[in-house]
């Protein structure tokens, strides 16, 4: 019981950002919460949090441990819900937000089967590339790609995906295959014009360090789906996510290049306002996403 309480307290402090906030939510003194964290760190033999008078920051070990703790707590809540009062059914309205392109291809297709499996649940899916305010706009859950901004939201890792540099076989036959990052300067690059990340450059890994390479070309577009179509048509190189072009590579419509310089994969997260009273419909939907995205074969 003490071990589980320590884990639960650690996750609560990480989610709320302070010992006092976690203590207030539980109705105990901050000193009690602090002693639980101290006992957990002593038992594990590692520092999980760096505590100052202003803020709490997770260490590298703390960040990794938090993901496992969140998974354990989620499984415990789901197990309890499945047996309490003779078996609880998911009910109510589920409101989800996801990035437009990713959501169209990898969230929306999962919803019909989810609703069929849980007939007392209704769903609305908002596809937008803006970062929605989950609390003030009334969302239960959001799917987000890449690094998360600091916030009070609870996050759960669903899986990971990588970005690849691709071109059509016709383009490579006419213009050659770039063998170095410097070689990109002599190629036509298709740029996502409205993305601040891609305005800084395409990201690659060189000697273990992540670096951004400035690229240019005659064609750019604010819609990634258009860039994919241009790339398949042979108009240049594109730097796209595997979730978008993986099936094209498998089918031979596109070919990856510069694989030796591939940057670390981006993380796919589910975020929600808090975990303590997460509705069963949200937990089941997040489990569906995680179980789907963690299958390597799914992305192929």
N, C-alpha and C positions, 0 to 999 in steps of 0.2 A: 504493500500500500504506500509506504514512504517513497519508494522508487517512482511509482506512477505519479504521485503528487508532485514530486520534484520535476518530473518531465512536464506535467501539466502547467506548473508554475513557470518553468523556463519558457515554454511556448507563449504563455500569457504575457510575460514581461517583454519578450521579443516583439509581440504583436502590438502592445500598447506603448512601448517605448520608455517605460519607467517602472521602478518598483512600486512607487506610490499609486500609480494608475491601476496596476494589476492588483495591488492590495485593496484599493477602494472597490474594484469590481467584485472582489471575493468577500469583502466585508471583514478583513483582518488587518492587523497592523503591518506597516511596511517592513518592520524588523523581522517579522515572521517570514515574509517573502524573501528577504535578504538571506536569512539563515538557510532556507531551502536551496537557494542558488549556491550558497557556499558549500553546503553538504554535497550537492550534485557535483560541483567542480572538484571537490576533494575526493569523492568516490571515483570519478573518472580520471583524475590526475591531469587534467588540462584546464586551461582558462577558457571559458566560453564567452564571457562578456567583459568588456572594459567599461567600468562604471565611474562616471564623474558626477559632479553636482549638477551639471547641465543636461547630460544625455547618456544614453547607453548605446554602445557599439558592439556588435558581435565580432568575435575573432573569426579567423578562417575556420577553425575547428567548430566554433559555435554555429556558423552559417551552415556547414555540412550537417551538423547534428540536428539543427532545427528542422531540416527537411524530413529526416527520419522521424523526429518527434511528431511532426504534423501528420505524417502518414499513419503512425501508430494511433494517435488520438482519433483520427478520422475513422480508422478501422474499428476502434472501440465504440465510438458513437454509432456507427452503422450496425455493429453487432447487437448493441443494446436495443436499438430501434427495431431490429428485425424480430425480436422475441418479446418485447414489452407489450402488454395488453393484448396478447394473443397474435401479435404480428401487425406492425403498422404499415399502412399503405401510403405511398407518396401521393400527396394531393396539392391542390392550389395552382397558382400561376407562376411560371418560371420566366423571368425576364433576363435575357442574356445579351451581352455586347461582345463583338469580335471585329478584328480588322476586316475591311471589305473583301479584299482578294482572298485572304486565308479563310475567312468565315464562309465565303461562297463555296469554296472547294472542300473544306475540311471540318466545318461545323454544321452547316445546313444539311448536308446529306445524311448526317447521323440522327437528325431530329425526328423524322417520321417513325423510325423503328423505336425510338425512345418513347414517343407518345403512344404508340401501339402497346408497348410493354407496360405503360403506366397510364391507363385510360382516364384516371381522375386528375391528371396534370394537363394544363394548357401552357403553351409556350409562345413567347414573342422574341424574335431575334433581331437585334439592331446591328446592321453592318455599316461600320463607319471607321475611318482611319483617325478620327479624333479620340482623345483620351476622355472617356465619359467620367462624370462624377457619380460613382456608384451609389453613395448615400443620398445625395440631394436629388438625383434623377431616378431613384427607385429601382436600380438594377440589383439582381441577386448575385450575379457573377459576370466576370469579363475574362475573355481570353486575350492575353497579351504576349507579344514576341519580343525577345531581347531583354536587355537590362531594365530593371524596374526602378522607377524613381522612388526616393525615400518617401514613405507614407505610413499611415497607420493601418493600411490594408493587410489582410492575411493573404499569403500566396502559397500555392502548391505547384510544384514542378510536374508538368504533364509529360514532357519529353523534350527532345532537342532536334534541331534541324540545322543544316549547313547551307552556306552559300557557295555557289560554283560559278566559274567563268565558262560560258558555253558559246558555241557557234554552230552553224549548220555545216554539214559535210561539203556543200557547194561553196560556201564562203571560204572554208579552209583550203579547198582545192584551188581556188582562184588567188587567194591572198597569203597562203601559208599559215603554219601554226606557230603562234608565239611560244618561245621556249624560255623566256625570261620576263620579269616584270617590266624591264626597260623596253622590251619589244612591243608593249602595248601602245607606245607612242606612235608607232607606224601603222596601227590598225584603226579601223572604224569602230568606235565604241558607242553603244546605244545607252544613253544616260537617262535615269529617272529624274526629270527636271525639277520636280517640286519637293524632292526628298532632301532634307538638310544633311542626312548621313551620306548620301551618295554625292552631294555637292562637295563634301569633304574628300571624296574619293572612294575607290573600291578597296576593301580591306583584305589584306593578305598577311601571311605569317612568314617572317624572314628571320632565320636563326633564332627561332623561339620567341621573337618579338612581333607583336601585331603592328602593322603599318598601313597607312592609307596611301594609295597611289592615285594621283590626279589623272583623269582620262578625259578625252574629248572626242567629238565626232560631229557629223553633219546633222544627226537626227536625235532628238530627245523628246520625251513624252512624260506627262504626269501620271499615266496609267501603266502599271507594270504588265498588264495583260497585253497591251499593244506592243510593248518592247519584246515580249515573248514571240508574238506573231511576226514582228519584223525580223527577229533573230532566226526563226524557222525559215523565213523567206529568203535568208541569205544576205541581209543588209548590214550585218556587223556582229561584233562580239557583245554579249550581255552578261551582266553579273546578277544572277537571280538565285532565289532560294530553291532548295531541292524540292520543297513541297509544291512548287510551281512548275518545275521543268523535269522532275525525276522521271515521269512517265514518258516524256519526249526523248530523254537520253536512253531509256530502256528500249524504246521503239526505234531508235536510230535517227530520229528527226534532228536531234542535237547531239553534239559531242562535247565533253568537258575538256578544258585545257588548263594548264598551269596548276594541275592538281597538287604538285609538290609544294605549292605555296598556299594551300587552302588555310583560311583562318579558322580558329576554334568555332565550333557550332554555336548557334544562338539557342537560348532556352525558351521553351514554350511554357507559360505559366497560366494558371487560373488564379484570379484574385477575387476576393469577396470581403465585405466589410468586417466580419468577425466570424470566428469558428464556434464559439461556445454554444450558440443556439441555431446552428446552421440547419435549415429545413432539410428533411429527408430528400425532397425532390432535387435540391441543389447537390447534396452529397452524391446521389445516384448519377446525376448527369456528369459531375466532375469525374467520378469513377469511370464512366463510359469513355470520356475523352482520354483519360490517362491510360486505360487498358488498350485503347485503339492506337494512340500515338506511340506507345512504348513497344509496339510490334514493328521490328525493322522491315518486315515484308510489306507492311501497310504503305510505306513511302515509295515502294517500287511499283 
